[in-house]
């Protein structure tokens, strides 16, 4: 309906389908993310530019020109900042920066921030983390160092944690095995310190008669007893403290099963919760300057209790247990602060180690603080008084250096702060695209990291023109990193589901031989942990198979065939979402785990291991139904998360995603190319193995039955594709398929089995129709009565469940199969006509009136009339044939092509079966001249026979003979309309096409069994000439017909 605006000449609003709207929204979000990456990269690039200028200015101008004129503070400040900048400049490979030292996108560990929100629901992790932090703090506290050496020690710890050493302190990102290695080192250090302390204290007790305390003994006490007995008691107590720490380390490392079971029992949970509450109250009283019975034992006992809590399973999800944990954490930090001031610095250092991802933020803060301090001193104080011999440019040169360093630090810090908000455009892209599940969010994270690296390496402007998910997916497949290939193939699979990307992507991939080889190679990754990437690769190759050539990738056919027999290694149907990417596969860039940079609300697929001796904790979030403050907080957080940044759920895998089904689909699409069919035919026993899938392996109905149906349907589609192949290769493939001893029996079983449905019957019927083109196969199929009975039922019968006819495609395919089986086989024709329960001629007559089934119905009835004339002359069939003839003669006037050929042939065959009815129909036809004109025109139009209807000229000549034989007055009409001249042209232009009655493509597959065309032409011309030589009264009245 025309809109008023259109009628008035205004703008016309064209509706946009949801798919296009979704694609535009996804493209818009992708562009936003690219601009965000460019902005962050530009901030760091500008900071690096200022840093390079500062480095050159300091080395050339300050240290080179004013080295002796600088005071000590400016000299060392400049030297420190020069070394920081030099270290950054000479490690300017940004892939390395992301792994260890510098980089905006790795400045903050979001995983630690996210874990704060999980404090309520996952206390095991926090118990372990708090215990390890307290253990390291206790270890550092025992060194006789002041504040500044402690700070240097903390800096060394931070630096070591970023260098990825085997013993590096990364508590929240290490696997359980690595954490054990981390904790053996403190155990050794504790034992060494304990042994050294005992030796020193015993020596002091026996040598120092005046009771002067040894400095190393001042660990937990502020006053030293003068009596040796008291000194020995304090030594024993200190050893007890150390023993408690050693026990905590052993619990964290060994995680004994028996103790884990005790802590998980109801009594153990109550005791642990009570112990936590008592320790928290004691520590709280100590913080308020009240009397505390714990004194120095407090930290050691808390570490021990937290270590036991990390073994507890199931988790104590009660409200009391949760708040007891949180209160204990707060008091624990307060105790560390109140113990000594250097220890608070240690706590800050430890939190920095956990929170800060690399040295980008510390370096930026150092530049800002140092530059600001010195600039303020230079402005407020007369640091360099101007004398006669002093250089006038010294102070401006120093100020220029600090300003450049300040600009660099500010830009770096700004880029790091802005990068914190990158989570929102990343999650927006995931929500508005077809990325689903954890793999989608991680793939976008990897794309973000890769885009950032590209901007830093190639330049912001150059990289901005080439950054896209499509380019990223293709480039990732060319990478040598296994994790990058996983990210690329998952993104590629999602993009190929969007039709606006498919054609362009398929063309680009097919033109890249390296990418194709990589995708094909992934099919050979049969390890259990590679099953998901193998699934993605199989999906992509299934989309790409139509444009691939097996000869270009020699191992492709072998790898694709391996999918057919690997059903046991396929991803689980119902638990795919939970197991996806859980077998040590993580998206990364040259080893950097993207999970370390996850933002709030992003879940990790690899969960920490808790309890049970190191077993994986598969428990879901506890206490969702608790009616407490934490429950309300969790509900608010969940609503906000679902509304703004939740990850869309991945749709569950179907049986169409199984490896055998995908392998069949790939082979089916490869078989569209004739050269690929040649390669498939050469594969040893491949076709024999494919035909083996066409059967039900069990009689039970269940989930396995659905999987069997999916495999059977895919194998039938593949065999159908092979069976309709044209040329000599097609003939060879059909012969090889037919020689399979189980194929025909399996096809009969599929048609007969009640579990089958039209989706399975359709390819099976098509295969039978193709085999029926061979005479030997036609006879053997006819001996299998089940097949003919089922074909007749599908063609004429009704579905028992709905009492309606089957679908048009299935009925048409069944009719073609029946027509091919009836071709030249009297036994098959008799079997079709004798099928009980149907009035076959009547039903086919009714189908001739339907445009959808006219062609196939006339083909079936034509072949039946040619070989079963006696059966069709019985009274019932005779009447229906007579009625059908009237419809056929009427439809000839409007039909064209294959349908016209079938109608003309059927009319000719009906004339041979019931000639008197045929003659009566001709006599009563009021449009005889029009009918003859249609035949003459069609004969002249088909000078070159077409493989689609090769019997057109033969059918016209045969019906011309029938017309003249049974109604001689039509001879005059044929003569007047020029049929003799048309027949002469046919006689002069013989064609090999007319030697066949059926073609498959351009290849003749069924030879013509009738009289040679030249004999028919001569007969027709003779009848016309003889009938027109002696005028008859009926001929004289021809003009009035």
N, C-alpha and C positions, 0 to 999 in steps of 0.2 A: 504494500500500500504506500502510495506516495505521501510524503510528509508535506505539510503546508509550506514549510520553508523552501522545499525543493520546487513546489509549484510556483512559488512567488519569485523564484530566481535566486533565493538565498543559499547559504551554505548547507550542504547535505552532511548529516552525521552518519558515519559508517560504523556500525557496531564492531567491537573487537572481541574476539573469542577469548575465553579465560586462559588458554595456553599462550596466546600472544601477549596478554597482559602480564602473565607470570614471567615470561621471557624478558619483557621490557623492564619489569621491576628488578629482576636478577641482574640484568646488564647495568641498570642504574646503580645498584648497590656495589657491583664490581668496580664501576668507575669511581665511586666514592672511596672505596678502600684503596684503589690505586693512587688517588689524590692524597689520601691520608699518608700512605707510605712515602710518597714523594715529599710531603711536608716534613715528616720526621727525618727522612734522609737528608733533606736540604738543611735542616737545623744542625745535624751532626756534621754535614759537609762544611757548613759555614764555620762551625766551631773548630774543625780540623784545619781550615784555612787560617783562622786566627792563630791557632796553635803553631802552625808551621812558620808564620810570620814572627811569632814570639820566639820560637826556637832560633831562627836565623838572626833576629835582632839581638838576642842575648849572646849568642856565640860570636857574632861578628862585631857588634858595637860594644856591648857591655864588657864581656870577658875578654874580647880582643882589643878594645880601645881603652877601657877604663878599669882594667883588672886591678891595678894597684891603688886606684882611687876609691874603690868600693870599700865600705866598712864590712865588718864580719857578717852582720845580719843580712844585708843585701846580697853579699857574695853567696852565703849558704842558701838563702831563699831562692836566688836565681839558679843556683846549682841543682837544688832539689827539683824545681819545676822543669829545668832543662832535661834532667834525667827522666822525669815522668814523661815528658813530651817525646824525648828520643826513644824511649821504650815503646810508646804508642806508634811512632812513625816507622820504626824498623820492624814492627809486627803489624804492618798495614794490610796483611791478608785478612779480609773480613771474615772469611770462613773460619780461620783460626781464632779471631777475636770472639766469635760467637761461642766457641768451645771454652774459652778460658778467661781472657783478660779484659778486652774492651768491646763495647757494642751497646747501642741504645736499646735494642730489642731484648737484651739479656740483662738489663740493669737491675731488675727486680724479679724475685722468684714468687710468682703468683701462687704457686702450689702451697707455700707456707701461709700466705694470707688466706687462701681458701680453707686450709686446715684449721684455722682459728674458728671458722664458722662450724666446723665439724667437731669442736670440742665437746659439745653436748651429746653427740650421737656416736662418737668413736673415741672413747676415753683410752682405749688400749694404745693407740698411736701416741697420744699426748703423755701417757704414763711413761712410755719408752723414751720419747724425746726429752721430757723433763729429767728423767733419770740420767740419761747420757750427758745432758748439759750440766747437771749438778756434779756428775762424776768428773768431768773435765775441769769445772770450776774448782772443785776440791783439790784436784791434782795441781792446778796452777797456784792455788793459795799456799801450797806447801813449799813453793820455791821462795828462798829468802831474798826477794827482789823488792825494789821500791816501785813507785807508780810508773815512772818513765820506762824502766826495763820491762814491766808488765805490759805496757802499751806496745813496746816493740815486739814482745812475744805474741801479743794478739794480732798485730799486723802480719807477722810471719805465718800465723795460723790461717788468716784470711787469704794470704797469697798462696799458701800451700793448697788450700781448699779449691782454688780456682785453676790450679795447674794440673788437675786430674791425676795426681799421684795415687798409687794403690792405697795408701793410708790416708788419703785426704778426708777432711771432716765435712761430709755432706750428708747430714743426718736424714733429711727428708727425701732424698732422691736416690739413695743407694739401696740395692737389693739386700735381702737378709744375709747372704753370704758375705757381701762386702762390709756390712755392719759388724759382722763377727770379726773380720780382719781388723776393723777400726778399734774394736774393744780389746783385742789381745794386747795392743801396744800400751794402753793405760794400765792393764794388769801387770805387765812387765815393769812399767815405771813405778807403780805402787809397791811392788815387791822390792825393787831396788832402793826406793826411798825409805821403805820400812827397815830394810837391812842396814842401810847407812845410818839411819837415825838411831837404831838400837845400838849399833857399834859406837857411835859418837856419844850417846847418852851414858852408856855403861862406863866408857872411858872417863867421862866427865864426873860421874858419881864417885869413882874410886880415886880420882886424881885431884879434884877440887875440894879440898877440905873445908874451905870457907863457904861453900854452898853458892858460889857465884853462878848464876844461871847461864847456861850456854845459849847463844842466840838461836841456834837451830831448834831448841826445845820450845821456844815461844811460838806455839802453833795455835792453841785454843785458849790459853790462859794469859792474863795480863800481869799476874804476880807469881813469883816463883817461890815455892816453899824452901826453907833453909835446911829442913831435916832430910837426910838421905832416904829415909823410909818413904816420906811423902813424895820425893822425887821418883822413887822406884814405882810407887802406886800410879803416879801420873804417866809414867812411861808405859805401864801395863794398860791403863785406860786408853792411851793414844794407840797402842797396838790393837786394842779391841776395836777402836774406830776404824783403823785400817783394815782389820779383818772383816768388818761389816761391809766396807767398800769392795773388798775382794769378793765377798760372797755375792754382792749385787752384780759385779761384772760377770761372775760365773753364771748367774741366773740369766742374764741378758744374752750370754753367748750360747750356753748349752740348752737352755729352755727345756728342762727335764719334763717328761710327760706326766710323771706322778705328781709333781708339785703343781703342774698346770691343772690337773684334774681336781686337786684339793682346793685350789683357789677358785675353781669354777663351781664347786659344790655350794649349796645354800648356806651352810655354816661358814665356809671360807669367804663367801661374798660379804656376809655380815661382819666377820672379823676384820676384813680388809677395810670396809667402809668405816667401821668404828675406829680402827687405827688411824685412818686418814683424818677423821674428825678430831681425834685427840691430839694428833701431831699439829694440825692446823690451829687448834685452840692454844696449845702450848707456844707455838711460834708467834701467834697473835699477841699473847701476853708478853712474850719477850720483846716484841716490837713496841709495846706500850710501856716499856721499862718496868714491867712487873716481874715478880720472881718466876723464873722458869727452871724446872728441874732438869731440862735437857742439856743446856749449855752447849758444849761442842759436839755432843752426840747427835744433835738434831739433824744436821745435814746428812750424816751417814745413815740414820734411821729412815729419813724421808727417801733417800735414794734406794734403800732396800725395799721399802714399802711400794714405791713406784715400780721397781723391777718386778715385784710379785704381781702388781696390778697389770703389767704388760702381758703376763701369762694367763690372765683370767679369761675364760671363755665358758659359757656365754657371757657377754658383757653385762655388767650391773646397770640395767636400764631404768632403775627406779629414780624418782626425783631426788631422794635423799643421796643416793650414790653419785648422781651427776653433780649436784651442788657441793658435795664433799670434795670431789675432785677439783672443781674450780676454786674453792676456798683454799685448798691445799696448795694449788699452783701460785696463788697470790701471796700467801704467807711464805712460801718457799723463796720466791723472788725477794720478798722483804727481808728474809733471814740472810740471804746472800749479800744484800746491800748493807745490812747492819753489822755483819761480821767484820768487814774492813773496807775501807774506801777503794783500794786497788781491786778488790773483788767485784765491786760494782762496775768498774771499768771492764773486768773480764766478762760480766754478764752482757754488757753492751756489745763487746766484741763478739761474744757467742751469738747473740741475736743478729748482729750484722753478718756473720758468716752464714746464718740460715736464710736471712732475708735478701741480702744483696747477691745478685747473680754474677757480677763481675766487678772489675775495678773502675768502671765508667763513672759511677756516682761518687765513690770516694775520691777519685782523682779530680772530678769537677768541684767537689766541696773543698778539697785542699787548695785548688787554684783560686777559688773565690775567697776563702778565708785568708790565705797568705797574701794575696794581692790587696785585699781590702785593708788588712792591718798595715801593710807597708805604705799604701797610698795615704791612709790617714796620718801616719807618722810623718811622711814627707810633706804633707800639707800643713799639719798642725805644729810640727817641730822643725827647728832649723838643724836638720841632720847634717847637711853639707853646707857649712857657712861659706859665703862667697868671698874669697880673698883675691888678691892681685894675681897669684899664680894658679888659682883654681880654674878648672875648665868650666866654662859657662854652660856647656851642653850636657854635663853629667846628670843633673837632676831631671831635665826634660827627657833624657834618654832612659833613665830609670823609670820614670812615670809612663813613658810609652810602652815599655816592656810589661809593667804591671797592668796597664789598661788592656793590652792585647791578651794577657793571661786571664784577666777578669772577664773579658768578652768571650773567650773560649770556654771558660768554666760555666758562665751563664747560659750560653747557647747549648752546651752539652746537657746541663741540668734541665733546661727548658725542654729539650728533645726527649729526655728521659721521662719527664712529667707528662708531656703530651702523649708519649707512647703508652702510658698507663691506660689511656682511653681507647687504645686500638681494639680492645675487646669488643666494643659496641659495634663498629662497622664490620668486624669479622663475623660476629654473631648475626648481624642483620643480613649479611650475604648468605649465611647458612640457612636462615629461616625463609628467605625469598627465592632460593634456588631449589634444585632437586637433590641437594646434599642432605642425607638423612643419617641419623645415628652418630656415634662417636667418630667413625671414620670420616664423616663429612666435616665435622668440626676440626678434626686434626688435619685433614687435607687442606682446609682453608688456612689454618695456622702455618702449615708448611709453605703454602703459596705466599703468605704474608712475609715470612722470613726470607724466602727466595727473592721476592720482589725487592725487599730492603737490601739484600746483598747485591742484586743487580744494579740498583740505584747507586750504591756506594762504589761499585767497581766500574760501571760503564758511564756513570754520570746521570744526574736526575733527568735532564732533558732528553737524553738519548734513550734511557730506559723507559721513560713515560710513554713513548710511542709504541713500544713492543710488549709491554706488560699486559698479559691477559691470561685467563685460566686455560684457554686452548693452547697458547704457546707454552705455558708452564707444564701442562700435561705431556706435550710432545717432547719438550726438552728433558723432562724428568725421566722419560723412558730411555733416553740416550745416555743418562748418567750411569756411572759405575756403582753408585751407592744403591744398595738393595732397598733401603728405606725410601729413597727418593723415587725409585721405580714403583714402589707400592703406592705412594701418594699420587704419582702421575697416572697410574692405571685406574685408580679409584675415581679420580676427577674425570678422566676420559670416559669411563663408563657412565658417570652421571650426565656428562655433556651430550653423549650420544643418545640419551633418552629424550633430549630436547630436539625436536625436528628442525628448529631453525639453525642448529649447529651441525646436524648430522652430515649433510652433503659436503660442506666445506671441509669438515674434519676428516671424513673418510677419504677425500681426495688428497689431503695433505699427508695423511698417514700412509696411504698406499704408495705415494711417491717417495717415501723415505724407507729405503731398504733396511737401514739399521733399526728403525723403530719396529718394523714388521718382524725382523729377526728376534728382537728383544721380546716382543709380545708372544711370538711362537715359542721362544725358549722358556717363558714362564709356564707354559703348559707342562713342561718336564719337571717342575718343582713339586715333587711328590711327597716331600716331608710334611709331617703333621702340622708344623707351625706355618707352613706356606700354603695351606689350603685356601685361605681367603684371597690372597693375591692371585692364586691360580684360578679361582672363581671369577675374579674381575677380568683377568686376561681372557678367559674363555668367553665371557660375555662380549668383550670388545671384538674379539676375532669373529664371533658369530655375526656381529654387525658388519664387519669388514670383509667377510669371506666372499661376498659376491664380486669383489674387485681384486681378489688375490689369485696368484698362479702357483700351483704346487711346485712347478719346475724351478721357480725363483728361490724357494726355500726347500732344499732337498730333504731336510728332516721333518718337515711340517706334517706330512701324512702320518708318519710314525707317532709323532707327539699327539696329534689329534686323535688317532686311534687309541692311544693310551687312556683317553678320557672314557672310552666306552666301557672299560672293565675296571673302573676305579670308583664304583659307587660307595664303597666302604669308607673312603677317605674324604667324602664330600662334607661340607659344613652341615651341622645339625639343623633340622628344620625349626624346632621350637625354641632352641636355646642359642640361636645364632647371635642374637643381640648381646647376650651376656658373654659369649665366648669370643666375640669378634676381636681380632688383633690382641688376644690375651696371651699368646705364646711367644713372649719376648720380642714381639715386633713393635717397634715404635717409630713414628715418623721423625726424621732427623735430617740435618744437613751435615754430612760428613761426621756423623757420630753424636751430634748435639741433640739431646732428648728434648723434644718440643713440650713434653709434659711438664718440664720445669718452669715453663713460662705460661702455664694455663692461668686463665683469669678466673675471678670469682664466678661460681656457678657452673664451671666446666668440670665434668667428672672425668676421672682417669680410668682407663680400661684395665690398668694393672694395679690392683689394690695391694696394700701392704700385707705382709704375712703376720699373723698373730696366733699365739697359743698353739697348743697341740704339737709341741715340738717343731714348730716351723711350718705347719700346714697352712694353706691359704684360707683366710677367713672369708667365707662366702655369705656371711650373715648380712641381711638387709638392715636398713636403718631401723633402730630399735625405738620402742616407746612412742610410736606415732599416735597412739590413743591416750597418752597420759594427759591428765587435766591439770597442767601446771603452767608456770610462767614460761618455761623453756618450750613447751608445746605450742603456746600462742606465738612465741617468737619464730619457731620453725614454720608454723603455718603462714605467717606474714611473709617470711623469706621465700617460701615455696610459691606463694601467689605472685610475688614480684618477679621471681625467676621465670615462671611459666609465661608471664605476660611480656617480658622484655627480652630475655636472653636464653630461654630454654632451647635445647636442641630438639628439633623435630624427630620423632621416633622413626626408626628405620622400619619399613614394611617387612613383615616376615618373609623368609624365603619360601618359595613354592617348589613343587616338584619339577617345574620347568627349569629350575636353576641347578638341578643335579648334573653332575659331570657327564653321565651317559647321554642324557637328553641334549645337553649343549654340544657334545661331540657329534651326535647325529645331525643336529641343526647346522653345525659348521660344514659337515660333509655334504649335506643337502644343498647348501648354498654354493659350495665349491663346484657341485655337479652341474650347475648351470653353464659352466664353461666346458666345451667339448674336450679341450686339452686336459683339463683336470679329470674328466671322466676316463681318459686314457690312463692317467696315473693311478686312478682308483682301481681300474680293471687289472692293472699289473700287480697290485698289492697282494701279497700271498695270503690266501684264506680270509681276506677282509670281508668280502661279500658273504662268504659262508658264515662268518661270525655275526654279521649284521642280521641275517635271516634267523639266526638262533634266538634273537630277542623277541620274535613275534610269537609269543605264547605266554599263557599264565602259568607261573611256576607253583602256584598254590591254589587251593580251593577256598581259602578263608577270605573274608571281606574285612578290610581294615585299612590302616595307614599304608601298609606294604602294598595292598591292592591298588591304592591310588598311585603309588610310585610305579608299580608295574604297568598301569594303564598309560602313564606319561611316557615310559620307555617304549612301550609297544607302539603308541601313536607316533612318536618321533622316528622309530625305525621304519614304520610303514610309510611315512612321508619321504624318508630317504630312499627306500626301494622304489616308491612311485616315481621319484625324480629320476632315478637311474633307468627305470623301465621306459620312460618317455623320451629318452635320449635319441637324437636323430642320427642318421648315417650308419656307417659300418660299425662304429664304436657302440652305438645303441643296440644294433643287432647282436653284437658280441656280448654286451652286458645282459640283455634279455636272455640270451642262451645260457650264460653262466648262472644267472638267477634261477632259471627254470631247472637247471641241472641239480640244484640244491634238493636233496631228497625229502626235506622236512617242510619246504616252503608251502606247497599246496595244502598239506595237512594242517599246517599252522593257520593258513588263511581260512580254511573251512572251520577250524576251531574258533577263530576270532569271530566269524560271522554267526556261529551257532551259540556262543557263550552269552549268557544272559547279562553278564557284567559289562559287556561292550555297549557302546553308545554310538550315535551317528558320527561323532568326531573320529572314532576308530574305524567305523564301517566305510566311510567315504574313501580314504586312501586304499583300503583293502579292495574295494570294488574297482577303483581305477587300475590297480595292479592286475586284477583278473581281466579287465577289459583289454589291457595291453597284451597279456599273454594269449588271449583268445584270437589275436590276429595271426598267430601261427597255427597251421592246420593240425599238427600233431598235438600241440598243447590244447587246442580247442576240443579235440576228441577226449582227451584225458580229463579235462575239467568237466565235460559233460557226464562222465562216469561218476563224478562226485555229486550225487543228487542233492546233498545239503546245500551246495553252492547255488544251483539253479533255483531251488526252492526259496532260499533266502533272497536271491536277486528278484524273483517275481514278487515276493512279499514287500521288499523295499520299493519296488517300482509301482505296484498297484495297491498294496495293503495299507493299513493304518497302524499307527503307533498304539500299542495296547494300553499304555498309561494315560494317553490323552485322547484316544479315539479320533485322531486327525491324521491326515496324510503327512508323510515325512517331508523334510525340507526339499526345496526345489533342486539344490545341487546334488543331494543324495539320490533323488528320484531320477534326475538326468543321467548321473553316472551309472546307476543300475540299468537304465534303459540302453545306454551305449554298450554295457557289458552283455546284455541279452542280445542286442543286435549283432554283436561280434560273434557270440556263441552260436547264433542261428545261421550265420553266414556259411553256406556250403555244407551244413551238417543236418541231415534229416533226423538223426537220432536226437539231437539237441532241440530241434523244432518240436518234435513229438513230446519231449519231456516238458518243454515250456507250455505247450497247449494242454497237456494232461495234468498240470498242477491243480490239485483240488482246491475248492473254495473261491474260485474266481471265474467270472465271465470275461475271459481275457479279451476277446474281440470287441465286446461291448465297452469294456473299460478303456481299451486303446482308442476306440472310435470317439469316446468322450474326450480323451486327452488331445486328439487331433484338433478339436475345436478350441483348445487352449493355446495361446501364442507361445507360452513358456515351454510346452512339451511337444509341440507339433512336430518338430524336426526329428526328435528321437523316437516318438511314437510311430511316425510313418516309416522310419528305418526298421524298427522291430517288425511291424506288420508286413512290410515289403518282403523281408527275408522269410517270414513265415509263409506268406502266400507263394513264394517261389518253390518251396520244398514240401509243403503240407497241404496240397490242393484238395486231396480227398477229405481230410479232416475238416477243412473249412467249407466244404460243400454240404455239410449237414444242415438241417433246417435252421437251427438257432444261429449258427455262425454265418450262414448265408444271408439272413435278414440283416444282421449287423454290418456285414460287408457291403451290402447294397446301400444301407444308410450312410456308411462311411464314404462310399464312392461319390455321393452327392456333395458331401462336405469337401472332399478332395478336389473335385472339379471346380468348385467355387473358389477354393483357396489358391489354386494354380494361377488365377488371374492376378493376384496381388503378391505372390511369393517371389523371392529372389534367392540366388546363390544356392547354398547347400539345401535349404528348405525346398526350393523349387525342384531341384534334382530328385529329392526324396519323394515329393508329391507326384511328379510325373512317373517315376519308377513304380510307385505304389498303384497308381491308376492303371498302368500297363499290366501289372501282375494281377490286379482284381479282374481285369478283362479276361485274362487267361483262366481264372478260377470260375467266374460266373459270367460267361460271355453274353448270355441273353439279357442279364441285368445291365451289363455294360452297353449293349446295343440300345436297350430301352433308354438308358441315361443319355446317350448321344442323340437319339431321335427327339427326346423331349427337351434337349438343351436349346434355349432360345438365343444363345450367344455363341453359336458355333464359329462364326467368322472371326469374332474377337479372340476366341480360344486358339484358332489356327494362327492368327496373326501373332499372338503371344509366343507360340512355339517357333514360328519362322524367325521372328525377331531374335529370340534367345539363341537359336541355332547359328544365325549370322553373327551374333555378338561373341560367340565362343569359338573364334577361329583358332585361338591358342588355348587348349584345355588347361584348367587350373587344378593344381594338386588338391585344393580344398574340396572340389566337386568334380573329380575326373570323369565321371560317367554321365555328365550332362548331355553331350551330343548323342551318346548311345541311348540314353533314356528317351530323348526326343524322337530319335529314329524308330525305336521300338513302339512308342505310342502312336506314331504315324502309321506304322504297319497295322496296329490294332484298330485304329480308326477306320482305315480303308477296308480292312478285312470284315469288320463287323457292321460297318455302316458305309457302304460304297459311295454314297453321295458326297462324302467328305473329300473324295479324290479331286472333284472339280474345284472345291474350295482351296485345297492345297496347291493345285495347279495355278489357280488364279493368284494366290498370294505369294507365289514364287518359291514353293518348297523344293521343286525340282532343281532350280539353280542353287539353292542352299545345300542340297544334298550333293550336288556336283562339287561344290567347294570343299565339302568334308572329304569327298573321295580324293581330291587333289592335295589335301593337307593332312596326311596321317600324322599321328603323334605317338611317341612311346608312352606318354602319360596315360593314354587310354588302354594300355596293356594292363593297368592296375586298377583295382576297384577301391583301394584304400591306401592312403599315404600317411606317413608319420613325418611331419615337416615337409621336406622335399624328397623323401625317400619312399619309394613304393614298397609296401609290406604285404599286400594281398593281391595276387594275380587275378585278372579277369578270367572267368571260366565260361563265358558265353561265346557265341559265334563271333568271328572276326568282324570288325566294323565294316570292312569293305563288302562283305556278303550281305550285311544288314542294309547297307546303302543301296546295293543293287536290287535287293528285294523290294525296298520301299519305292524306288524309282519305277521298277517294273509294275508294281501295283497301281501307282498313280497313272502311269502311261496307259496301261491296259484298261483302267476304269474310265479314263477320259477319251479313249479312242472311239468307243461306242456310247453315245449319249444315252442316258436312261432317264425316265421320267423323274426319278428322284433327283438326278443330277441337274435336270433343267430347273428344278425348283430350288436349287442351291442358293440362289440370290435372295430367296425369301426366308432363308433360315436365319 
